[in-house]
């Protein structure tokens, strides 16, 4: 075991320090077979000194942009700050410091409202940016879908045709189509470049459509398949080019609340019958049923959601792409770009992790491509869990609840990290910044709040809405946050 020299890379410790104890450490880079140590260091070793040691590991990413953990606690200033007295006196244990490389780009935190956009005649129920962050679509209780010009932050197109509340809006990962679904069971496809309806209405559901999900771009370069779920207990897979139903998935015994289309070609459905079902999209076969919740399953999240949402667009290229159109390539080229990004993500983070939130106040973590066993039951909320989101890098998971709190969990193990408190009413929706460093939330208390993952505390409080905030989204290019709700107004927030 090596000795830590006072005249080595670390330099002499501060003469004012009275704690002369030493501990053994090793530094390991998460998901990479790179390890340094064990070596003996003072317990007073600082974070900057640990980063200097990690620099010699030859890791992917910048060690000075990374975060470091020991015993699942983040080192923010020095090793001494996270070790207990008993651990500092432990000369037998080698403490493993885990280095987590962060995004090579940084998203600037939003601080101000740059536009308040009126136009919807009733509450805004959904607001979503396209996968490249260049376009915005919203759905409202006024039966319309609207597209907004983000360069001028003004209305662009108003799309009528639903005749009832628009409950869901979903961008195809190619960015060339938008699907919207309404309370009367009708699904419409829109061209975001013109605001015109594409093809005929997709009719078949006998009750309201609760969720829409597109086939991932890396599985189909044309993005022509759309999945929808409904209170009528069915899932339908549509070919939006032909305008017909490809197949109907039946088996649930109550209304279906949420679906996700996974990167391996599986569809996951959450239902009020307290189960999650796993379907093979290619032929509609039911692969397995996931059971373990005591009440309605209300929301689902996949660790790969963000990389599939952004498709061929890589947020780190935003400085180039923000000022010109994406290159005009064929479906195959876009599919290959998306597949390359997806494969790289899964190589670092796989296997695909599914997390479900429920009305029983708990979350459950699964590896649904492998088996039907719960990997982790996550408890702590004291009311309904209504939104769950993995960070873009897959390392963190955030859950929002009617208990006015947001909880953070380890995205791989499901271990509890901390609770974010500040809202005084139900938290309706959350969204991550593209670099995973910030989380934004919208609440019944009419505020939007931004939380820092570095401090695990409130970063910015953004009042301004006159009523409940139902929808929030952070653009994948990192430049804007949109919020909307009961006051019928959309707000655009920027740094």
Steps between C-alpha positions, in 0.01 A plus 500: 500500500643835398565787739368849442795741493461850637722633221326298226215600270289606794731753657530561872187514710401827659698566818177601674360147455524306823353176363804296394316170452543308176269263313544267206311586182463377147345696213279320249332647194135400476425252218866500393767246595733769632619492860771681697633388836475404769709782642519669841383862516420746777130514590528871420568432131295748298272444204741686269784272609287191433426638153875541439553134586214393272658695213760225465239231443448572129124504547239601244396856580663773704578401862460864601141494365418178686336437838643269765325277752606287795246275676230654274577848638626772269835659584443874471806647673717235665499132592479598866158656440336169407678249726387436856747503788485121514585479130791742543644268766451190285843387377379172353240619248591629154244770417388486137453842343271477196558757226195581285588687179253778424379647171776679311267797443323715757143626495458842654235517769182687408442817700233713330182493296559631149147453364146445622309349209123520496276336243354189657143559618519237775763339720825376343517124565822409318805685368784323319812604312613306196797267536744767379340776709425718198119474506225501761152344497226534761164339564211659686154454640381732220525201257792649308867422441727799455849535357722787611789682328791482745713754315244775553315328787164561332208277385559325167214256425169415663376149421131421542322171449478312827169635630594415860781550751845419360648276768830397340747640248805303380780589258635231271875465572564601138331835570294470182166407659304580813220282635222629723221314678178620654238411754266370228753233394611672179869510400625750240841534333637847418774640280693741728642690201155603374257428784288288267346164579680201347271224381167403648413487871604181678174364641444182698527569870163493677604730785749779563863450396729544801848474344684495166842356422694481172720215385865598567691645205782245527246222435322668210644791305160597360340539847171376359377294795318650798367327812201630695329383817155571627253469781333237277769254627675462163825604337498570129802513270439719197666545163463876466594496129222258406273632777398160632537278806788253474399303809299524820649384830244374750535342841471781752181503708478875571594833345860530380678809633842506334709320235867504399661360183835357600820496301496123455157501335290434809198703606430548872152588622391620846144442606239561766481121542825542701718322244758590237501290186792448262407452133707421192413776255586299188224240549303614808599201715471553876848420635441539874290672763665703777312496828570656837295816543198523728318771307487661155831525313500858375832573332800330336856604417779324309868566558533546121208743462714807435737351243197361312312830523789693344564242228770617260544831682788517749462785755877551515488626138257778584747783440522393137142394441335798670588725209420282202263227399587139560658342192248365252568130512296194411307289750780242504769752594290641785427148618871415505581817696230417753615138524858609562389727786270235647763224483761722666257587779403138564862388497560730797165469679334173395288301551187707443345596836126560546360690798129521579322744730171418667204625697624273781766771565790276388726448200632171366813433294521222242731357232202411279700362207639228728235387750193601699663544840504833684858618537415771752189622681540872560302643790480839668229697325181539701261573213454404132815489285392670179818564300833317471795601282851361451774757452637509142816317611290237678682541831222668695127452528255766619146432622231764552208450731179651628676511839663829382848347475744373240726209587832409338612141458803322359406416141679167504429358846186691603664608825350812657718811477305799633169685508454838333256716696374846414165462328198558723253309281496191274788465254348417161793463260880504489760526222880471486753728334697329222819485709323340801613784729159662556142387551195721445159444660149641461250499782147568612648788702535695169882507507775352288811399693849399390708261711877458487639148498831629635354641820181286499314818591276764345694705246237743366139571596296626204158642585288660230217265416159601633387144570604134504793397274411171330778467243874574489770400252868588455608523137759237400726777370506637854393851412142523628244371743129517421224491758122509468192431701165609628552872427502416121837675460827351376818640648843471344789513747863561408832563674 
